């Protein structure tokens, strides 16, 4: 199990995966908007998205868990 964490503070602009979806290492899971830049949050491992802990429009903090991939 791998916790996917935000690397910086930003607004969660878009979630591009769904719970139950298979992903590969480095696949984009969601996109943060910070300082008018789009920053992808990628999967650290290959596996299945088990949980998404945020929703579009949320403000996420640096180090906050945003998803779990098994």
PDB file of N, CA, C and O in Angstrom, chain B, residues numbered from 101:
ATOM      1  N   UNK B 101       0.847  -1.185   0.000  1.00  0.00           N
ATOM      2  CA  UNK B 101       0.000   0.000   0.000  1.00  0.00           C
ATOM      3  C   UNK B 101       0.889   1.243   0.000  1.00  0.00           C
ATOM      4  O   UNK B 101       1.864   1.320   0.747  1.00  0.00           O
ATOM      5  N   UNK B 102       0.546   2.199  -0.834  1.00  0.00           N
ATOM      6  CA  UNK B 102       1.311   3.445  -0.916  1.00  0.00           C
ATOM      7  C   UNK B 102       0.380   4.630  -0.741  1.00  0.00           C
ATOM      8  O   UNK B 102      -0.629   4.751  -1.436  1.00  0.00           O
ATOM      9  N   UNK B 103       0.726   5.499   0.191  1.00  0.00           N
ATOM     10  CA  UNK B 103      -0.006   6.747   0.343  1.00  0.00           C
ATOM     11  C   UNK B 103       0.560   7.750  -0.657  1.00  0.00           C
ATOM     12  O   UNK B 103       1.773   7.942  -0.749  1.00  0.00           O
ATOM     13  N   UNK B 104      -0.335   8.380  -1.399  1.00  0.00           N
ATOM     14  CA  UNK B 104       0.072   9.408  -2.352  1.00  0.00           C
ATOM     15  C   UNK B 104      -0.104  10.742  -1.653  1.00  0.00           C
ATOM     16  O   UNK B 104      -1.196  11.060  -1.183  1.00  0.00           O
ATOM     17  N   UNK B 105       0.967  11.527  -1.581  1.00  0.00           N
ATOM     18  CA  UNK B 105       0.934  12.787  -0.846  1.00  0.00           C
ATOM     19  C   UNK B 105       1.156  13.973  -1.781  1.00  0.00           C
ATOM     20  O   UNK B 105       1.858  13.875  -2.787  1.00  0.00           O
ATOM     21  N   UNK B 106       0.540  15.094  -1.418  1.00  0.00           N
ATOM     22  CA  UNK B 106       0.751  16.335  -2.161  1.00  0.00           C
ATOM     23  C   UNK B 106       2.148  16.862  -1.845  1.00  0.00           C
ATOM     24  O   UNK B 106       2.581  16.828  -0.693  1.00  0.00           O
ATOM     25  N   UNK B 107       2.839  17.340  -2.847  1.00  0.00           N
ATOM     26  CA  UNK B 107       4.191  17.851  -2.644  1.00  0.00           C
ATOM     27  C   UNK B 107       4.207  19.323  -2.256  1.00  0.00           C
ATOM     28  O   UNK B 107       5.224  19.835  -1.788  1.00  0.00           O
ATOM     29  N   UNK B 108       3.072  20.008  -2.452  1.00  0.00           N
ATOM     30  CA  UNK B 108       2.995  21.415  -2.102  1.00  0.00           C
ATOM     31  C   UNK B 108       1.554  21.820  -1.861  1.00  0.00           C
ATOM     32  O   UNK B 108       0.628  21.062  -2.149  1.00  0.00           O
ATOM     33  N   UNK B 109       1.372  23.019  -1.331  1.00  0.00           N
ATOM     34  CA  UNK B 109       0.038  23.555  -1.081  1.00  0.00           C
ATOM     35  C   UNK B 109      -0.563  24.005  -2.408  1.00  0.00           C
ATOM     36  O   UNK B 109       0.121  24.628  -3.220  1.00  0.00           O
ATOM     37  N   UNK B 110      -1.839  23.694  -2.633  1.00  0.00           N
ATOM     38  CA  UNK B 110      -2.502  24.137  -3.852  1.00  0.00           C
ATOM     39  C   UNK B 110      -3.962  23.744  -3.860  1.00  0.00           C
ATOM     40  O   UNK B 110      -4.443  23.053  -2.962  1.00  0.00           O
ATOM     41  N   UNK B 111      -4.658  24.196  -4.886  1.00  0.00           N
ATOM     42  CA  UNK B 111      -6.058  23.821  -5.091  1.00  0.00           C
ATOM     43  C   UNK B 111      -6.104  22.569  -5.947  1.00  0.00           C
ATOM     44  O   UNK B 111      -5.424  22.481  -6.969  1.00  0.00           O
ATOM     45  N   UNK B 112      -6.904  21.605  -5.530  1.00  0.00           N
ATOM     46  CA  UNK B 112      -7.048  20.395  -6.330  1.00  0.00           C
ATOM     47  C   UNK B 112      -7.953  20.720  -7.505  1.00  0.00           C
ATOM     48  O   UNK B 112      -9.165  20.875  -7.355  1.00  0.00           O
ATOM     49  N   UNK B 113      -7.339  20.819  -8.681  1.00  0.00           N
ATOM     50  CA  UNK B 113      -8.068  21.260  -9.859  1.00  0.00           C
ATOM     51  C   UNK B 113      -8.855  20.127 -10.507  1.00  0.00           C
ATOM     52  O   UNK B 113     -10.017  20.303 -10.874  1.00  0.00           O
ATOM     53  N   UNK B 114      -8.217  18.956 -10.647  1.00  0.00           N
ATOM     54  CA  UNK B 114      -8.882  17.877 -11.372  1.00  0.00           C
ATOM     55  C   UNK B 114      -8.386  16.518 -10.888  1.00  0.00           C
ATOM     56  O   UNK B 114      -7.188  16.320 -10.682  1.00  0.00           O
ATOM     57  N   UNK B 115      -9.322  15.583 -10.710  1.00  0.00           N
ATOM     58  CA  UNK B 115      -8.994  14.194 -10.416  1.00  0.00           C
ATOM     59  C   UNK B 115      -9.185  13.412 -11.716  1.00  0.00           C
ATOM     60  O   UNK B 115     -10.256  13.462 -12.321  1.00  0.00           O
ATOM     61  N   UNK B 116      -8.151  12.693 -12.145  1.00  0.00           N
ATOM     62  CA  UNK B 116      -8.217  12.033 -13.447  1.00  0.00           C
ATOM     63  C   UNK B 116      -8.353  10.512 -13.350  1.00  0.00           C
ATOM     64  O   UNK B 116      -8.384   9.828 -14.374  1.00  0.00           O
ATOM     65  N   UNK B 117      -8.434   9.977 -12.126  1.00  0.00           N
ATOM     66  CA  UNK B 117      -8.627   8.538 -11.937  1.00  0.00           C
ATOM     67  C   UNK B 117      -9.836   8.307 -11.037  1.00  0.00           C
ATOM     68  O   UNK B 117     -10.349   9.235 -10.413  1.00  0.00           O
ATOM     69  N   UNK B 118     -10.282   7.049 -10.982  1.00  0.00           N
ATOM     70  CA  UNK B 118     -11.401   6.668 -10.124  1.00  0.00           C
ATOM     71  C   UNK B 118     -10.956   5.547  -9.198  1.00  0.00           C
ATOM     72  O   UNK B 118     -10.007   4.822  -9.497  1.00  0.00           O
ATOM     73  N   UNK B 119     -11.649   5.410  -8.071  1.00  0.00           N
ATOM     74  CA  UNK B 119     -11.382   4.294  -7.169  1.00  0.00           C
ATOM     75  C   UNK B 119     -11.616   3.000  -7.936  1.00  0.00           C
ATOM     76  O   UNK B 119     -12.608   2.864  -8.652  1.00  0.00           O
ATOM     77  N   UNK B 120     -10.698   2.054  -7.783  1.00  0.00           N
ATOM     78  CA  UNK B 120     -10.782   0.776  -8.488  1.00  0.00           C
ATOM     79  C   UNK B 120     -10.010   0.740  -9.798  1.00  0.00           C
ATOM     80  O   UNK B 120      -9.844  -0.324 -10.394  1.00  0.00           O
ATOM     81  N   UNK B 121      -9.544   1.885 -10.242  1.00  0.00           N
ATOM     82  CA  UNK B 121      -8.824   1.956 -11.516  1.00  0.00           C
ATOM     83  C   UNK B 121      -7.387   1.468 -11.341  1.00  0.00           C
ATOM     84  O   UNK B 121      -6.730   1.794 -10.352  1.00  0.00           O
ATOM     85  N   UNK B 122      -6.910   0.697 -12.293  1.00  0.00           N
ATOM     86  CA  UNK B 122      -5.513   0.259 -12.301  1.00  0.00           C
ATOM     87  C   UNK B 122      -4.641   1.393 -12.820  1.00  0.00           C
ATOM     88  O   UNK B 122      -4.988   2.059 -13.796  1.00  0.00           O
ATOM     89  N   UNK B 123      -3.503   1.607 -12.157  1.00  0.00           N
ATOM     90  CA  UNK B 123      -2.563   2.641 -12.577  1.00  0.00           C
ATOM     91  C   UNK B 123      -1.155   2.072 -12.600  1.00  0.00           C
ATOM     92  O   UNK B 123      -0.848   1.093 -11.919  1.00  0.00           O
ATOM     93  N   UNK B 124      -0.318   2.697 -13.388  1.00  0.00           N
ATOM     94  CA  UNK B 124       1.094   2.335 -13.461  1.00  0.00           C
ATOM     95  C   UNK B 124       1.903   3.373 -12.681  1.00  0.00           C
ATOM     96  O   UNK B 124       1.440   4.491 -12.456  1.00  0.00           O
ATOM     97  N   UNK B 125       3.101   2.996 -12.277  1.00  0.00           N
ATOM     98  CA  UNK B 125       3.984   3.947 -11.616  1.00  0.00           C
ATOM     99  C   UNK B 125       4.160   5.179 -12.502  1.00  0.00           C
ATOM    100  O   UNK B 125       4.367   5.055 -13.709  1.00  0.00           O
ATOM    101  N   UNK B 126       4.079   6.345 -11.912  1.00  0.00           N
ATOM    102  CA  UNK B 126       4.228   7.651 -12.570  1.00  0.00           C
ATOM    103  C   UNK B 126       3.002   8.086 -13.378  1.00  0.00           C
ATOM    104  O   UNK B 126       3.053   9.130 -14.028  1.00  0.00           O
ATOM    105  N   UNK B 127       1.888   7.315 -13.360  1.00  0.00           N
ATOM    106  CA  UNK B 127       0.650   7.788 -13.982  1.00  0.00           C
ATOM    107  C   UNK B 127       0.125   8.987 -13.192  1.00  0.00           C
ATOM    108  O   UNK B 127       0.235   9.023 -11.967  1.00  0.00           O
ATOM    109  N   UNK B 128      -0.445   9.967 -13.896  1.00  0.00           N
ATOM    110  CA  UNK B 128      -1.041  11.121 -13.227  1.00  0.00           C
ATOM    111  C   UNK B 128      -2.363  10.710 -12.592  1.00  0.00           C
ATOM    112  O   UNK B 128      -3.228  10.140 -13.257  1.00  0.00           O
ATOM    113  N   UNK B 129      -2.517  11.003 -11.299  1.00  0.00           N
ATOM    114  CA  UNK B 129      -3.749  10.708 -10.574  1.00  0.00           C
ATOM    115  C   UNK B 129      -4.648  11.930 -10.475  1.00  0.00           C
ATOM    116  O   UNK B 129      -5.869  11.827 -10.597  1.00  0.00           O
ATOM    117  N   UNK B 130      -4.039  13.079 -10.255  1.00  0.00           N
ATOM    118  CA  UNK B 130      -4.789  14.324 -10.120  1.00  0.00           C
ATOM    119  C   UNK B 130      -3.870  15.496 -10.428  1.00  0.00           C
ATOM    120  O   UNK B 130      -2.654  15.341 -10.543  1.00  0.00           O
ATOM    121  N   UNK B 131      -4.478  16.677 -10.560  1.00  0.00           N
ATOM    122  CA  UNK B 131      -3.708  17.860 -10.928  1.00  0.00           C
ATOM    123  C   UNK B 131      -3.990  18.968  -9.918  1.00  0.00           C
ATOM    124  O   UNK B 131      -5.141  19.321  -9.661  1.00  0.00           O
ATOM    125  N   UNK B 132      -2.908  19.509  -9.351  1.00  0.00           N
ATOM    126  CA  UNK B 132      -2.998  20.649  -8.450  1.00  0.00           C
ATOM    127  C   UNK B 132      -2.779  21.931  -9.234  1.00  0.00           C
ATOM    128  O   UNK B 132      -2.060  21.944 -10.233  1.00  0.00           O
ATOM    129  N   UNK B 133      -3.399  22.999  -8.779  1.00  0.00           N
ATOM    130  CA  UNK B 133      -3.135  24.322  -9.344  1.00  0.00           C
ATOM    131  C   UNK B 133      -2.505  25.139  -8.232  1.00  0.00           C
ATOM    132  O   UNK B 133      -3.090  25.300  -7.161  1.00  0.00           O
ATOM    133  N   UNK B 134      -1.314  25.652  -8.490  1.00  0.00           N
ATOM    134  CA  UNK B 134      -0.615  26.467  -7.508  1.00  0.00           C
ATOM    135  C   UNK B 134       0.170  27.540  -8.243  1.00  0.00           C
ATOM    136  O   UNK B 134       0.915  27.246  -9.177  1.00  0.00           O
ATOM    137  N   UNK B 135       0.002  28.769  -7.821  1.00  0.00           N
ATOM    138  CA  UNK B 135       0.692  29.905  -8.441  1.00  0.00           C
ATOM    139  C   UNK B 135       0.483  29.918  -9.959  1.00  0.00           C
ATOM    140  O   UNK B 135       1.411  30.199 -10.718  1.00  0.00           O
ATOM    141  N   UNK B 136      -0.739  29.613 -10.389  1.00  0.00           N
ATOM    142  CA  UNK B 136      -1.146  29.610 -11.796  1.00  0.00           C
ATOM    143  C   UNK B 136      -0.420  28.562 -12.629  1.00  0.00           C
ATOM    144  O   UNK B 136      -0.362  28.668 -13.854  1.00  0.00           O
ATOM    145  N   UNK B 137       0.137  27.541 -11.958  1.00  0.00           N
ATOM    146  CA  UNK B 137       0.775  26.429 -12.657  1.00  0.00           C
ATOM    147  C   UNK B 137       0.001  25.161 -12.347  1.00  0.00           C
ATOM    148  O   UNK B 137      -0.560  25.016 -11.261  1.00  0.00           O
ATOM    149  N   UNK B 138      -0.027  24.248 -13.299  1.00  0.00           N
ATOM    150  CA  UNK B 138      -0.656  22.948 -13.093  1.00  0.00           C
ATOM    151  C   UNK B 138       0.437  21.947 -12.732  1.00  0.00           C
ATOM    152  O   UNK B 138       1.394  21.755 -13.482  1.00  0.00           O
ATOM    153  N   UNK B 139       0.277  21.304 -11.557  1.00  0.00           N
ATOM    154  CA  UNK B 139       1.280  20.357 -11.076  1.00  0.00           C
ATOM    155  C   UNK B 139       0.637  18.980 -10.951  1.00  0.00           C
ATOM    156  O   UNK B 139      -0.290  18.812 -10.159  1.00  0.00           O
ATOM    157  N   UNK B 140       1.104  17.992 -11.712  1.00  0.00           N
ATOM    158  CA  UNK B 140       0.518  16.650 -11.607  1.00  0.00           C
ATOM    159  C   UNK B 140       0.954  15.946 -10.331  1.00  0.00           C
ATOM    160  O   UNK B 140       2.097  16.076  -9.893  1.00  0.00           O
ATOM    161  N   UNK B 141       0.028  15.200  -9.745  1.00  0.00           N
ATOM    162  CA  UNK B 141       0.347  14.298  -8.642  1.00  0.00           C
ATOM    163  C   UNK B 141       0.325  12.908  -9.254  1.00  0.00           C
ATOM    164  O   UNK B 141      -0.692  12.482  -9.801  1.00  0.00           O
ATOM    165  N   UNK B 142       1.448  12.196  -9.164  1.00  0.00           N
ATOM    166  CA  UNK B 142       1.584  10.908  -9.834  1.00  0.00           C
ATOM    167  C   UNK B 142       1.623   9.764  -8.836  1.00  0.00           C
ATOM    168  O   UNK B 142       1.896   9.958  -7.651  1.00  0.00           O
ATOM    169  N   UNK B 143       1.347   8.575  -9.335  1.00  0.00           N
ATOM    170  CA  UNK B 143       1.377   7.382  -8.499  1.00  0.00           C
ATOM    171  C   UNK B 143       2.818   6.948  -8.256  1.00  0.00           C
ATOM    172  O   UNK B 143       3.602   6.855  -9.200  1.00  0.00           O
ATOM    173  N   UNK B 144       3.179   6.678  -6.990  1.00  0.00           N
ATOM    174  CA  UNK B 144       4.539   6.222  -6.715  1.00  0.00           C
ATOM    175  C   UNK B 144       4.766   4.752  -7.055  1.00  0.00           C
ATOM    176  O   UNK B 144       5.908   4.301  -7.131  1.00  0.00           O
ATOM    177  N   UNK B 145       3.677   4.003  -7.261  1.00  0.00           N
ATOM    178  CA  UNK B 145       3.768   2.563  -7.540  1.00  0.00           C
ATOM    179  C   UNK B 145       2.711   2.163  -8.565  1.00  0.00           C
ATOM    180  O   UNK B 145       1.755   2.903  -8.798  1.00  0.00           O
ATOM    181  N   UNK B 146       2.882   1.003  -9.172  1.00  0.00           N
ATOM    182  CA  UNK B 146       1.828   0.409  -9.997  1.00  0.00           C
ATOM    183  C   UNK B 146       0.860  -0.300  -9.069  1.00  0.00           C
ATOM    184  O   UNK B 146       1.272  -0.882  -8.065  1.00  0.00           O
ATOM    185  N   UNK B 147      -0.433  -0.255  -9.399  1.00  0.00           N
ATOM    186  CA  UNK B 147      -1.419  -0.927  -8.563  1.00  0.00           C
ATOM    187  C   UNK B 147      -2.820  -0.458  -8.883  1.00  0.00           C
ATOM    188  O   UNK B 147      -3.119  -0.060 -10.008  1.00  0.00           O
ATOM    189  N   UNK B 148      -3.684  -0.512  -7.862  1.00  0.00           N
ATOM    190  CA  UNK B 148      -5.086  -0.127  -8.000  1.00  0.00           C
ATOM    191  C   UNK B 148      -5.391   0.997  -7.027  1.00  0.00           C
ATOM    192  O   UNK B 148      -4.982   0.950  -5.866  1.00  0.00           O
ATOM    193  N   UNK B 149      -6.113   2.015  -7.503  1.00  0.00           N
ATOM    194  CA  UNK B 149      -6.515   3.118  -6.633  1.00  0.00           C
ATOM    195  C   UNK B 149      -7.554   2.587  -5.644  1.00  0.00           C
ATOM    196  O   UNK B 149      -8.649   2.194  -6.046  1.00  0.00           O
ATOM    197  N   UNK B 150      -7.214   2.575  -4.362  1.00  0.00           N
ATOM    198  CA  UNK B 150      -8.112   2.056  -3.323  1.00  0.00           C
ATOM    199  C   UNK B 150      -8.963   3.151  -2.706  1.00  0.00           C
ATOM    200  O   UNK B 150     -10.102   2.906  -2.309  1.00  0.00           O
ATOM    201  N   UNK B 151      -8.411   4.373  -2.620  1.00  0.00           N
ATOM    202  CA  UNK B 151      -9.138   5.457  -1.971  1.00  0.00           C
ATOM    203  C   UNK B 151      -8.641   6.792  -2.498  1.00  0.00           C
ATOM    204  O   UNK B 151      -7.449   6.970  -2.753  1.00  0.00           O
ATOM    205  N   UNK B 152      -9.571   7.732  -2.657  1.00  0.00           N
ATOM    206  CA  UNK B 152      -9.238   9.120  -2.959  1.00  0.00           C
ATOM    207  C   UNK B 152      -9.766   9.928  -1.780  1.00  0.00           C
ATOM    208  O   UNK B 152     -10.965   9.907  -1.501  1.00  0.00           O
ATOM    209  N   UNK B 153      -8.889  10.631  -1.091  1.00  0.00           N
ATOM    210  CA  UNK B 153      -9.250  11.271   0.171  1.00  0.00           C
ATOM    211  C   UNK B 153      -9.597  12.755   0.038  1.00  0.00           C
ATOM    212  O   UNK B 153      -9.854  13.426   1.038  1.00  0.00           O
ATOM    213  N   UNK B 154      -9.604  13.262  -1.179  1.00  0.00           N
ATOM    214  CA  UNK B 154      -9.914  14.676  -1.429  1.00  0.00           C
ATOM    215  C   UNK B 154     -10.916  14.757  -2.568  1.00  0.00           C
ATOM    216  O   UNK B 154     -11.189  13.763  -3.241  1.00  0.00           O
ATOM    217  N   UNK B 155     -11.461  15.950  -2.777  1.00  0.00           N
ATOM    218  CA  UNK B 155     -12.364  16.155  -3.909  1.00  0.00           C
ATOM    219  C   UNK B 155     -11.932  17.398  -4.677  1.00  0.00           C
ATOM    220  O   UNK B 155     -11.216  18.250  -4.151  1.00  0.00           O
ATOM    221  N   UNK B 156     -12.376  17.489  -5.925  1.00  0.00           N
ATOM    222  CA  UNK B 156     -12.006  18.630  -6.751  1.00  0.00           C
ATOM    223  C   UNK B 156     -12.439  19.921  -6.063  1.00  0.00           C
ATOM    224  O   UNK B 156     -13.549  20.016  -5.538  1.00  0.00           O
ATOM    225  N   UNK B 157     -11.554  20.905  -6.072  1.00  0.00           N
ATOM    226  CA  UNK B 157     -11.827  22.187  -5.445  1.00  0.00           C
ATOM    227  C   UNK B 157     -11.241  22.316  -4.040  1.00  0.00           C
ATOM    228  O   UNK B 157     -11.155  23.422  -3.506  1.00  0.00           O
ATOM    229  N   UNK B 158     -10.838  21.195  -3.437  1.00  0.00           N
ATOM    230  CA  UNK B 158     -10.237  21.238  -2.107  1.00  0.00           C
ATOM    231  C   UNK B 158      -8.884  21.944  -2.147  1.00  0.00           C
ATOM    232  O   UNK B 158      -8.167  21.887  -3.146  1.00  0.00           O
ATOM    233  N   UNK B 159      -8.550  22.606  -1.048  1.00  0.00           N
ATOM    234  CA  UNK B 159      -7.188  23.109  -0.860  1.00  0.00           C
ATOM    235  C   UNK B 159      -6.432  22.033  -0.120  1.00  0.00           C
ATOM    236  O   UNK B 159      -6.841  21.613   0.962  1.00  0.00           O
ATOM    237  N   UNK B 160      -5.331  21.581  -0.693  1.00  0.00           N
ATOM    238  CA  UNK B 160      -4.529  20.533  -0.048  1.00  0.00           C
ATOM    239  C   UNK B 160      -3.242  21.139   0.495  1.00  0.00           C
ATOM    240  O   UNK B 160      -2.717  22.114  -0.043  1.00  0.00           O
ATOM    241  N   UNK B 161      -2.753  20.545   1.560  1.00  0.00           N
ATOM    242  CA  UNK B 161      -1.539  21.003   2.225  1.00  0.00           C
ATOM    243  C   UNK B 161      -0.352  20.137   1.815  1.00  0.00           C
ATOM    244  O   UNK B 161      -0.520  18.983   1.421  1.00  0.00           O
ATOM    245  N   UNK B 162       0.825  20.695   1.910  1.00  0.00           N
ATOM    246  CA  UNK B 162       2.042  19.929   1.629  1.00  0.00           C
ATOM    247  C   UNK B 162       2.109  18.722   2.562  1.00  0.00           C
ATOM    248  O   UNK B 162       1.979  18.860   3.778  1.00  0.00           O
ATOM    249  N   UNK B 163       2.314  17.538   1.981  1.00  0.00           N
ATOM    250  CA  UNK B 163       2.412  16.314   2.769  1.00  0.00           C
ATOM    251  C   UNK B 163       1.089  15.636   3.070  1.00  0.00           C
ATOM    252  O   UNK B 163       1.064  14.562   3.671  1.00  0.00           O
ATOM    253  N   UNK B 164      -0.020  16.257   2.657  1.00  0.00           N
ATOM    254  CA  UNK B 164      -1.342  15.676   2.896  1.00  0.00           C
ATOM    255  C   UNK B 164      -1.552  14.460   2.005  1.00  0.00           C
ATOM    256  O   UNK B 164      -1.224  14.495   0.818  1.00  0.00           O
ATOM    257  N   UNK B 165      -2.103  13.372   2.575  1.00  0.00           N
ATOM    258  CA  UNK B 165      -2.428  12.192   1.792  1.00  0.00           C
ATOM    259  C   UNK B 165      -3.664  12.495   0.934  1.00  0.00           C
ATOM    260  O   UNK B 165      -4.703  12.909   1.449  1.00  0.00           O
ATOM    261  N   UNK B 166      -3.533  12.281  -0.386  1.00  0.00           N
ATOM    262  CA  UNK B 166      -4.637  12.567  -1.301  1.00  0.00           C
ATOM    263  C   UNK B 166      -5.231  11.313  -1.914  1.00  0.00           C
ATOM    264  O   UNK B 166      -6.343  11.340  -2.440  1.00  0.00           O
ATOM    265  N   UNK B 167      -4.478  10.194  -1.846  1.00  0.00           N
ATOM    266  CA  UNK B 167      -4.977   8.935  -2.401  1.00  0.00           C
ATOM    267  C   UNK B 167      -4.157   7.775  -1.828  1.00  0.00           C
ATOM    268  O   UNK B 167      -3.062   7.959  -1.296  1.00  0.00           O
ATOM    269  N   UNK B 168      -4.727   6.584  -1.956  1.00  0.00           N
ATOM    270  CA  UNK B 168      -4.029   5.360  -1.559  1.00  0.00           C
ATOM    271  C   UNK B 168      -4.056   4.401  -2.742  1.00  0.00           C
ATOM    272  O   UNK B 168      -5.110   4.142  -3.323  1.00  0.00           O
ATOM    273  N   UNK B 169      -2.881   3.877  -3.090  1.00  0.00           N
ATOM    274  CA  UNK B 169      -2.742   2.926  -4.193  1.00  0.00           C
ATOM    275  C   UNK B 169      -2.192   1.634  -3.614  1.00  0.00           C
ATOM    276  O   UNK B 169      -1.197   1.641  -2.890  1.00  0.00           O
ATOM    277  N   UNK B 170      -2.852   0.514  -3.940  1.00  0.00           N
ATOM    278  CA  UNK B 170      -2.385  -0.807  -3.493  1.00  0.00           C
ATOM    279  C   UNK B 170      -1.925  -1.626  -4.679  1.00  0.00           C
ATOM    280  O   UNK B 170      -1.495  -2.767  -4.512  1.00  0.00           O
TER     281      UNK B 170
END
